[in-house]
Amino acid sequence: MDAGGLGFLVAGSRREFVVLNVDDFSKQGSSQGCPDYICQICGDDIDILQEENEYFVACNECAFPVCRTCYEYERQEGSQVCPRCKTRYKRHKGSPRVHGDEEEEGSDDIESEFASSIAGRSSTVHPYRVSVAESSINSWDIDSVSITNSGASVHFYEEHVGTPTNHHALVVHPNTGEIMRCNPLRTRPINPNRDLALYGYGSVAWKNRVEWKRKQQHKMQKVSSDGEGSDLNDFDSDRDTPRCAESKQQLSRKLPIPSSKINPYRIVIILRLAILALFFHYRILNPVHDAYWLWLTSVICEIWFAFSWILDQFPKWYPIKRETYLDRLSLRYEKEGKPSELAPIDIFVSTVDPMKEPPLITANTVLSILAVDYPVDKVCCYVSDDGAEMLTFEALTETCLFARKWVPFCKKHKIEPRAPEWYFAQKIDYLREKVHPEFVRERRAMKREYEEFKVRINAVVANSHKVPEGGWSLPEGGPWHGNNVRDHAGMVQVITGHDCVMDDAGNKLPWLIYVSREKRPGYDHHKKAGALNALLRTSAVLSNAPFVLNVDCDHYMNNSKALREAMCFLMDPVLGEKICYVQFPQRFDGIDRHDRYSNHNVVFFDINMKGLDGIQGPIYVGTGCVFRRHALYGYDAPTATKPPSKTCNCWPMSCCLCCGSKRKCLKAKKKQENQKKMKCRDASKQVHPLEVTEIGGENAALVPQEKFEKRFGQSHAFLASTLLENGEGCRFDMLKSLDDCIHVLSCGYENKTQWGKEVGWIYGSVTEDILTGFKMHCHGWRSVYCMPRRPAFKGSAPINLTDRLHQVLRWALGSVEIFLSKHCPIWYGYRCGLKPLERLSYINSVIYPWTSIPLIIYCALPAFCLLSGKFMVPELPASLRCSGVESA
């Protein structure tokens, strides 16, 4: 490049003035080939924008050549400013917003930035091909400079009138190649030969990325040098292989509630607190001496009401929403021509009594799971029949036969929902819309198939009432082990999933496994929590997926992409490791328009849960929840490593406070050790997940086997599955592992273990869901509340007052059991990972049944006042009463 005897390039911005040595850039560019469209940070080619058909320009001030990937990385991980001119990057179209983008309004192009209009456009040149023939950098007294080598012209715009022209900088437009003058704030030279970190450019994260890009270039050079003998498949399968910029972006983001909506609510809370303070100030300072006990009782009840209201309001202080990006999840984990990298997931469906939970409802739930939009080899459905009914098993067999036709129909036409009962119940006139005739024919044929399927299910239900004399028997001729519901052996039956079971389109169906745990007299089976723990052990022996979905038999999958929604959080490379479960809201069908029994629970699911998501996460509500398996095993959440604090070695040797600092360090170390010991009263019984990460390695050998057996039980197959990290190698030989399944389903397997205490679903309450989620939050985990636009799950709600009262009574009884147990959030779990506001929410969930006692007493006080002739509020003075009568 001919610089006309001067090897400098001048660039300007609103914040500072930069002078760069063009010769160094030209030398660097000559060694790399063509420097015009190459990123000066990582060496990658700069992308061409499809809409504008121009090269991507990161900085609108100096047009420093940076690729889109480095631009996104700097905005999200770095200082968010241009490396050359130190001007803050503006958000381009398609880029995710970061903190501070809300301040940028309007257009962000170079014309509006300098409030000028360009009269003529010359030939486009790259900004780093322009040279200025000046005799001195500091003496610019011309308004325009003509450059013959590049064909560009310099224009001067009188934007800053009070600044002399010799202090103006020259800025090259990235698209037109025109050179403009602007007013800088300060001058700072940059020498590219020196370390650019000295100029404030380059953070630790940025240097790590540059080192990563160097490794990628080295790998590419190595592959190209190897030629035909190199294994390109191995290189492509490397986890460090560069992906597209879209796949590297975050899979979800938080959307805070706008301040215009949440601030009025906060103001109302503060006003109510002030009114309550004034009210209690009046009530306490004005006692009623004639009816002291009535006054005292009323004040105590009012204090309890105020306390319960405060517990209910403060967890709602910071509600948030969440948004997921399913397309980015597919770009990252589902590459074209390669097997899917999405994590496997085990789905638990629990049922007990087929009379209360009709088999047709359970069949629809199973069909919606088998037709889910997820890789077939990554899904395994377990149905727990805690009643060991032959009716449930035969209904699942018929469901398997119908699924061969239903699953390909759903995936071909992408229908929603994929439960046939509710899909065909939709009132949609397909003939009125422009629908393909083939779809109409297939839909009518499928509806006839479903009607025949319902007839077969109803026939099975009718035949179940006629029990044979010798009891039920299997089609193979063997006896049915569940003839005695309270005394039978464990049963495991693989219905679908093996190679011989295919759908009508020739594709495999997901695994469908029937499970019924062993029942013996004299054992406490712990109802639903015990059945789920049995499923957790059985699935660990057979499939051992790293994630587990728990649904009730009457909650079908209304959104076929629900599993992908959960994976956007659980498989997030940054925040996914700290999430123990993703809770979906409960939605119900068959509720009347007025919702007279309040089955929707709008306040709880649409307000309270959003507020808890902004603190540490929502509570577990028993169904529609995707768990991390290692969190169910009772492990602590991973903690971030903190930098070491300052020690006495950081001080000079001559410092007289050295001895004092040593003593402080020793005291702080002892205090930290004591805090670790007192973190949780059951912490000594736990096994940290770091001890079991390596299979067959030295760490696994150092952990004694007795410690695992005392915690998880004496099953070698199950212990081997717990040693696998993130479900690696999770596909066992299912047909050969049935004996191990029978072992973990036995009644005495949980004796003298931590099952139900620290592992799995926690025992001790009818509402095991609240207790299980509370224990996970005490271990430092956080949860996520996911509310997709289309509800993920829908269930059946109570349709009469009796069922609704039974449901509310069961919830209240479970809360009272937790309140009276050692796991009460009032005194359990201090010095652990539970946040204060999250604790308040759990306290509110266990004390709300006790509010009925002061409520009944407070409602009865007016009757006592009428009978006794005394009042619980102070009477007006006689003078005020007389004046009131006279005025009247």
N, C-alpha and C positions, 0 to 999 in steps of 0.2 A: 504494500500500500504506500502510495506516494503522499507523504504528509507535508510536503512543501518545506522541508527543513525543520519542521516542528513536530515532535512525536508526542503530542498530547491531544486528548479528547476532552471536551468540556461538556458537562451535563449539569442540569440544574433542577431544583425542586423548590417547593414552598418552604421546606424546613432547613435545608443546608445546601452547600455548594461543594461539588466534588470534582476533582481533576484527576483523570486517569491517564496512564501511560498507554497509548495506543499500540506502540511497537511491541510491548510484551503480549498484548492480546493477539496481535497479528502473528507473532512467533508461535504462540500456543495454538492458534487456529491453523497455521500451516502444518503443524505436526499432526493435527487430528484430521486434516482433510478440509472440509468446508465448515468454517466456524459460524456462518451466518445463521443457521437454524439448529444449532447444537447448544444444549443447556451448559452453562458455564459452571454448574455445581456438580452434576453427576455424569455429564457427557452424553446423555441420551438425546435423541432427535426431538425437536419441538413439534408438537402436534399441530395439524391444520384444522381450524374450526370449520365444521361442515356448513353452518348457517352463513357465516361471513365469507367463507372460502379464503381465509387469511390465516397467517401463523398466529399462534397464541402469544399474547403479550401479557406478562404477569403484572408489571409495574407500568402504570399509565404516565409516570413522570419521566423516567429515564430509559424505559424499555430494556432493562437488563435482561439478557437471554436466560430465561428459566423455564423449564418444562412444566407441564400441568401437575405432574406428580410432586415435584419439589415445591411448587407453589402451594398445593394442598397441605403438604407436610409442614411447611413453615407456618401456615396459618393455624394449624391445629396443634402443633407441638413446639414451634419455635417462638420467636419474638414478634411475628406477624408483620415484619417490615421488610422492605427491599434491601438486599445485601449492599447495594451500591449507595443509593441516595438516602437510605434510612426513612423512606416514606412508607406509611402504613398501607399495606395491601388492601385494595378494595375487593369486595366480593363480586366474582364473575357469575354469569348465568350458569346454573347447574352446580355451583359449589355450595357445600353445607355452611350454614351460618355459624359463626363463632362469636365469642363475647366482644361486644363493641360494634357489631355490624348494624345494630339498630340506629346508630347515630348517622349513618350514611343514607341520605335521602336524595332522590332525584337521579339524573344521569351522571355517569362517571367517566365520560370520554374526555379526550384532551382538549376539544374545542370549547366545551362548556367550562372546563377547569380554568382556562385562562380568559374566558369571556371574550373570545375573539372569533372571527369568521375568516376562514382561509379563502383568499380570492382565487388563487389558481393552484392546481395540483400538478406537480412535476412527476417525473418518473420515480417509481418506488425504489428506494435503496434501504439497505439495512443500516441501523444507526451506528454500527461499529465499522462501517466502510467509509465514513465521512471524515475528512480531515480539514482543518481550518488553517489557512496560510496567514498567520499573524506573526508580527515581529516580537511581540511580548504578550504574556498572558494577562498581565495586570493593566495594560493600556489598550482598552477597547473603546475607540472613539468613532466607530463607524456604525451605521444603522443597518447595513446589509452587506453581505459578503457573497460574492459569486464564486462557486467552486466548479471548475471545469472538469475535474477528474470524475466526479460522481454525478454531475448534472444537477445538483441540489442547490437551492438558494436559501439565504438566511434572511428572515423577516424580523423586524423589531416591532413589538406591540407596546404601546404606551399604557401599561396597566398600573404600574406603580410610579406615579408622577414625582414623588418626593425623593426618589433614589436616582443617583446619577447613572448614566449608561455604562460607565466603566466598571460598575459593580454588578451589572446584570450578567446572568448565565445564559448559555446557549443550550437549547433543548431540541432534540431531534424527534420529530413526530414518527412513531413506529410504523405507520401505514403509508404516509405520503412522502416521507423523507425530507420534509421541510424543516428548517432550523429556525427556532423561535427564541426570543429573549424573554427572560422572566427575572424576578427579583429574588435573589437568595437571601438567606438569613445569616449564614456563616460559611467560611471557607475552610476546607480540610482536605489536604492532599492524601492520596492513597497510593501506596507502593505495592503492586501485586506480588513482588518478590518476598515481602514480609508476611508474617502470620496474620491473616485477616481477622483472627480472633482479638487481636490487639485493638482493632477499630470497633469492637462491640459486635462483630459479625461472627456467628457460629456458636451455638450452645452445645451442651453435652449431647442432647438428643440429635441435633443436626450432625455433629461429628460421627455419631453412631450410624446415622443413615448414610453418610458419605462413605464410611468404611464398608457398610453393607453393599453399596453400589459398586465399590471397587471389587469386592468378592464376586459379584455377579459378572462384571466384565472379565475377571480372570477365568471364571468358569466358561464363559462364552468363547474366550480365546482358546481355552484348552480343548473345548469340543470342536472348534473349527480346525485346530491343528491336528487333532486325531483323525479327521477325515471320515472315511467310510467305516473305519474300525471302531469309532466311538459309538457308545450306546446312548442314543438320543432319548430313549424311553426312560432310562434311569435319570437323565438330567432333567427331563420334564417332570418327573415325579418328586424332585427335590422340593422340600417345603419352602426353601428360599427362592424358588423360581419366581421372577417378577410376574405379577398379575396386572390386570387392567386397573385403571384408577378407580373405576366405579366399585370394583370388588373390594378395594382397600378401605372404603369408607365405612362409617359406623353402621351397624345393623338396626339401631333404634336410637331414639332421642327422647328427652324429656321436654314436655311442653307445659311450662308453668301457666296457671290460671291468670288471665289478664288482671292487672291491678285494678282496673275499673270495675271488675266484678267481685274480687276478693276483698278489696279494701273497705267497701261499705259493710261487708259482713264482719270484718274485724272491728270496725268502729262500733257496730251494734253490740258486739261482745264486751268491749271496754265500757260502753255506756251501761250495759246491764250490770257489770261488776260494780260500777260506781253506785248505781241505784241499790244494789244489794247491800253494799257497805253502809249507805245511809239508812236503809231499812233496819238492819241489825243494830246499828248505833241507837236508833230510836227504841227498838224493842228491848234491848238489854238494859238501857238506862232508864226505862220507864216500866218497872215491874208492877204487877197487880198483887198487892198484899192481901186483899180479901180472898182471892182465888189463886194462891201462889202455885199450887201443883198444876192447875190447868194452864197457867201462863208458862211454867217451866216446860211442861210437856209439849206445848205448841212451839216454843222456841227451839227445842231439841229437834222436833220434826222438821221445822223450817231450815235449820242448819244442815240437816241431812239432805234435804231437797237441793239446797244450794251447792253442797259438796258434790252430789251426783251430777248436777248440771255442769259444774266446772270440769269434772272428769270427762264429760261427754263433749265439751266444746274445744278444749285446748288441743287435742290431737288433730283437729280440723284446721289448724292455723295455717298450714302450708300445703294445700292440695296440689296435685300435679296430674297431668295426663301424659300418656306415652304413645309414641308413633313408631311403627315397625316398617322395615323395608324388605319385603320378601324377594324383590328382584335382586338386591345385593346379596342376600343369602344364597340364592341360586348361582350367582356369578362366582361366589367364593368357594362353594362346596359342591357344586354340580357342574363339572366341566364337560363339554361336549366330547363324546367318544371315550370317556373314562367313567369308571364306576362312581357312584355318588359317595361323597365324603360326609354326608349328614350322619349324625350320631344315631345309633339304634335306640329304640324306646319300647319299653314293656307297658302294656295297658292292662289295668286291673279292673274287672267288672265284678262286683259283689252282689250276691242275691241269697236269700234265705228261704222264704216261703213262697212257693208258686201260686198259692191261693190269694195272698195279698199283693204279690208282684206277678202279674200274669205273664206267662211265657211269651206271648206275642210282643209285649213291651220289651222284654229282654232280648228277643230276637231282633227287633228293630234297632236296638242299641248296638248289638253285635254287627249287624249288617252295615250300619253307618261307620263302624270302626274298620271293617274289612275293606270298605271302599274309600278309605281316607286318601287324600292326595299326599302321598309320602312313598318313598321307595319300598317295594314289597318286602325285600329281604331285611328291612330295618324295623319292621313292625311285628310284634308278637302279642297276641291278645289272650289273657288268662281270665277264665270265668270261674269264680269261686262260688260253689254251691254249698253253703253251710248247712243246708237241710238234707243233703245227700238224697235228693229226690230223683227217681227214674224219669219223671216227667220232664225235668229240666234238661237231662242228658238227651232224651229223644227229641226235644224241641231244638236243641243245638245241632243234632244230626240233620234234621229237616232244614235248618237254617243254612247249613253247609251246602246242601243240594241246591237251594234257591240262590245262594251267593254266587254260584258258577255263572248264572245268567245276569244277576243284578249288578255285580261289580263291573264287568266290562261295559254294561249299558251306562252306568254312572260316569265312568272315566272317558267313554267315547263322546258323550254329549255334555259333560261337565255340569251335571245337574246339581242343584242345591234345594233342600237338604237331601242327604243320602240315606235317610231312613224312609223306607217306602210308605209307611202308614201316613206320615206327615207330608211326604212329597205329593202323593196322590190326593191328599185332602185339600191341597191348595186350590182355590177357586180361580183358575186361569183358563181363559178360552183360547186355546192354541190355534183354533181355526180362524179366529178373527185377525190374529197377527200374521206377519209374513214368516212362516215357519216352513222349513224344508219338508216335503211330503214324506221322505224316508223316516225322519224323526217322528212324525205323527204316527206312522204305521208301527214303528218299533215301540213307541210309548203305549199304544193300545195293546199290543201283544204283551208287553211287560206288565201292564195292569191286569190282564187276564191271568198271567202266570202268578201274580201276587194274590189274586183272589183264590186261586187253587191252593196256593201256599197257606193261606189263612184257613181254608177248609181242612187241610191236613193237620195244622196245629190244633184246631178246635177238636178234631177227631182224637188226637193224642190226649188232650185234656179230658175228653169224655171217657176214654178208655182207662185213664188213671184212677177213676173212682172205683173200678172193679179190680180189686187186688186179688191175684191168684192165691190159691191155698198155700203153695210152697214159697210164695213170695216172688218178686220180680227176678227175671233172669236176663242175661245179655244175649244178643243175637248169636254169639258164638256158642252159647249153651251154658256158660258158667253162671253162677248165682250173682245177683246184684248185691254188693257189699253194704249198700245203704238201706236194706230192708228194715233194720232197726236203727232209727234215726239217732238215738242216744248212745248206741254201742256198735261202732263199725270201724273198719280199718280205713286208712287213707286211700284215696283213689286219684289217679292221674291218667288222662286219656288224651292223646294227640288226635284231634279231629281233622284239621287241615294243616297244610304247610309242607308236608313231605312231597316228593316229586310226583307221586301217583295222583295227586289231587290238583287238577288244573281247571281253569274256567273255560267257558265256551270259546274264548278268543285264543286259547292255547298258552295263557300266562299263569304263573304261579299265584296262589292265594297266600295272604299272610298267615302266620301260624295262629291256630285257634286251639287252645288247650283247656280241657275241662279238669278242674281241681276240686277235690272235697277232702278236707283234713280229717284226721282220725278223731273220733269221739269215744270217750270211755267214762263210765260213772266214777264219781269221786274227784274229777279234775275240773279246775276252773278254766273255762275255754275263752273267757274275756270277750265274748261276742264279736262285734265287727272288727275291733282292733286286733284280736287274736287271729281272725281269718285273714286280714291284710298282712300280718307278719308271716303267716304261713305262705301266702303268695309271694312275699318278698324273698323268702328262702328258696322256694321252688323255682322262681324265675332266675335267681342267682345261679342255681345249679344247671338250668337248661339254656337260657339265653344270656343272662347277665348284662343286660343293656345298662348303660350309665345313667339313663333317665327313666322315670316311672310315672305313668299317668294313672290317676285314681278317679274313677267315675262310678256312680251308682247305676243300677240296672235300669232305672227309669229316666236317665239323663243321656239322651242320644246326642251324637255329634252333629250339630246344626251347621257348622262351618268346616268344610273338608280341609281347609288350610290351617286349622287350629294348631296342629303340631308344629308347623313351620313358624307360626306366630310365637310359640313358646321358645323355639330354637333361636330366634333372633335375640333373645336375652341370655339363654343358657349357654349358647355357643359363641357369645361375643368374646373376642380375644382379650379385651381389656377388663370388663366388669363381670363377665360370665362366671369366673371362678368363685366369686363371693356370693352368688345367688343360690339359695337352697331350694326354692320352689317358685313357680309362676302360677298365680291364682287367677282364674277366670271368674267373672260374675255369674251368678245363677239367674237364669231366665226360665220362665214357665209358660206352658201352653194350657189351654182350657180354663183360663181365669176369666170371670165375667168382667164386663166393661168397668164396673164401679170398684172392683177388687175389694169387696166388703170384708174379707178376712185378712187383708194386707199381706198377701202372699208375695208380692213383688219386692217388698222390703226396699223401697226406693231410697230411703234415707241412709240405710246401712250400705247398700251396694254401690250407690251412685255418689254419695257424699263422704261417709265415714271412711270407706276403703281408699278413696283417692287421697284423703288426708293422711292416712297411715302410710301410703306409698311414698309420701314426701318425707317421712321420718325414717323408718327402717323397713317398712314393708307391711302389706296387709296380713291379717290373721288367716289361718287355714280354716276353711268352712266345710271340709269333709268331702267335697266332690269337685270335679273340674279343676284339678291341680296337678301340675307336672313337677315332680320332685327330682332332685339330684340324689342318686343312690347313696353316695358316700355321706351325704348329710343325714340320711335316714339311719346310717350305721352309727351315728352319734359322734362323728368326728367334729373337731373345732374348725371354724372357718379359717382359711389362709390369711395370715397377717402380713402387711407390707413391712419390709425391712426399713428401719429408721436409721439415719446416719448416726455414727457414734457421737456421744456428747463430749464436751471439752474435758480433758483430764489434766493431771498435774504435769504431764509431759509437754503440754502445749504452752506452759509458762516458762519463763527463763529460769535457769538454775539459780541465779542470784536473788530470785524473788523470795521475800521473807514469808509470803503466804503459801509456800510450797507445802509445808507440813499440814497447814490447815486445809488446803485443797485435797491432800491425800486422805485426810480424815473424812472430808465431805464425800469423796468418791467412795470410800469404804461404807459409809453410812447409807449413801444412795444405793449402792449395790445390795446391801443387806435388806434395805426396804423393798427393793424391786423383787428380790427372791421371796420375801414374805408375802408380797402381793400375788406372786405367781402361785404360791402354795394355797392362799386363801381365795383364789379366783372363783372357785366353785366348790361346794362341799363334796361333790362327787368327782372332782377332777382327777383324783389319784387312781380312779378306776378306768380312766380313758386311755385309749391308744391313739397316739397322734398319727395322722395319715402319712406323714413323712417317713414313719418307720416301716411302712408296708408298700412303698412305691416301687421298689425294684423286685422283680420276680426272680427268685433263685439267686439273688445277689447277696452281698455281705450283710446289708442292713436287715434283710429278711431272716438271715440265719442268726443274727444277734437277738432277735425278739423271741423269747421262749414260747414254745407251743402251748404251755399251760395257760399263758396269759390270753391267747386267742381262744382257747377252748372255754375258759371261764367267762369270756365275754360273748362269744358267738355260738358256742355249743360244740359238740364232738362229731362233726361231720367234715371229713377231709375234703370232700368235693366243695362244700360251701366255704371252708377256710381258704381253699385255693382260689375261689372266685373273688374273695375279699382282697387278695393280694394283687389282683389285676387292676392296673391304673386306668381309669376312664373307660372301663369295659373292653380293654384291648383283648383280642382273641376271644370274643364273647360267644362264639358259636360252638357249643359243645355238640357231641353226638347225642341228640335228644333221646333216641330210642334206647341207647345204652345207659342213660343216666336216670331211668325211671326208678331204679332201686334206691339211688341216693335221694330222689324226691320223696319216696315213701318214708325214708328215714327222717328227713327234716319236717315231715308232716305229722309225725307221731306226737302224742300228747305229752310225753315226758321229755321231749327234746329241750324245752325251755327251762327245765328245772336247774337251779343253781347257775343260771346265766344272767346276762344283763338285758335279755329281751323283755320289752315292756317297761324297763326302768331307764335305760340309757340308749337302747338300740331299738330301731323300728318305731311303730306306733306305740305311744305310751299308754299303759294301763292305769286304772284307778279312777276313771270317770266315764260316764255315759257319753259325754261329749269329748271323745278322744281327739277330735280335730283341733280344738283350742289348745289342749295340753301339748300335743305334738308340735304345733307351730311355736308355742311358747318356749319349749325346750330348745328348738333350733335357733331361735333368736337369742337365747341365753348363751349359746355357743358362739355367738358373734356373726352368724349368718344374716343376710338380708334377703327379703323376698320382693317380688314385683307383681303389680296388679296390671293385667293386660285386658284391655277393653277394645277388641276389634269392632269395626263398624257392623259387621254381621256377627251376631252373638255366636260364640264358640259352641256352647252346649245349651240345650233346653230340656227341661224335665217336667214331671207331673206334680202339680200342687194339690194340697187338700181341697176337696170340693164341698165339704160340709163343716159345720162348726165343731163337731165332735173330734174329727181327725185333726183339725187345727189346734184345738185345746190340748190334745195328746202330744202334739209336736212341741208346742210351747212349754208344756209341763216337763217334757224330757230335756229340753234345753236348760230350763231353770234348775232341774235336779242335777244336771251335769255341772253347772256353774257352782252350785252349793258344794258338790263333792270336791271340786278343785279348791274352793275357798277353805275347806276344812282339812285339806291334805298338806303335805310338806311342800308341794309345788305351788302354793299360793303366791301370786306375784307380789303380794305385799311384803313378804319376808324372804322370798327365794330368788336366787340368781343375782345377788349384788356382787360387785367387783368382777363383772364379766362383760360380755358384749351387748347387753340390753341397754338401749337408750332410755333416758328418763320419760320422755313423752310416750314412747312405746310401752313402757311399764304402766303409765297411767291408763292407756287404752285397755291393757289386759286387766288391770284392777277394776275398771269400769265393767268389763265383760263378766267378772265373777261376783260382783257385789250388787248388780242390778236386781237379782231376785229378792234381796233383803229389803229393797225399797218398798215392797208390798206391806211390810209390817208398819213402818211409820205412816204409810199412806192410809191404812185402815184406821189407825189410831187418830190421825188428823181428821179423817172424815167423821169419826164418832164424837169428836170434841164438841161440835155444836149441840148435839143431843144432850150431853152432860151439862152444858151451859144452860139449856132450857129447863132441865130437870132441877138443877140446883139453884137457879136464879142468879148465878154469878157469871162473869164474863172473863175471857182470857185476854182481853185487850183493855188498857186503862180507859176509864170513863172521862168524859169532858168535865172540866171544872164547873161548879154551880153557876158562877157568873156568866160563863159562856153559854150555858144552857138557858139561863133566864133571858139573856140578850137575844138568843135565837128565837125564843118563844115570843118576845115582845115584837121583834121585827116581823115575825109571821103574822 
